[in-house]
Amino acid sequence: MQSIYEEIGGAEALTCVVDDFYKRVLADARLAGYFRRTDLDRLKRSQVAFFTAALGGPQGYTGLSMADAHRGRHIGRRQFDRAVGHLADALDAAGVVPDTVTAIVATLEPLAADIVTT
């Protein structure tokens, strides 16, 4: 059985999705401020590594925990949901089938407990 990582096209596709995701997030005035003074290239690499592991790719994730990565950022539920929506839109734009987009979004929902702090 093929993993979601393989189904969506592996590292190349995931890198394109993450790039598109951050373009969308940075264009969103309600989210862009969270990324001031952020090394976006490093963040994108970390995001690709996280999604690679979360979607059944060949490498494990060794970065910060979600709680540590988001501590002190004062992210509310609305911001979390907006970011997840931008990810869903980026996946859709990359041609990922709706059922797979739904499955990917479902893997993110439990992370809200570690990310949302306000």
Disulfide bonds with the S-S distance in Angstrom:
none
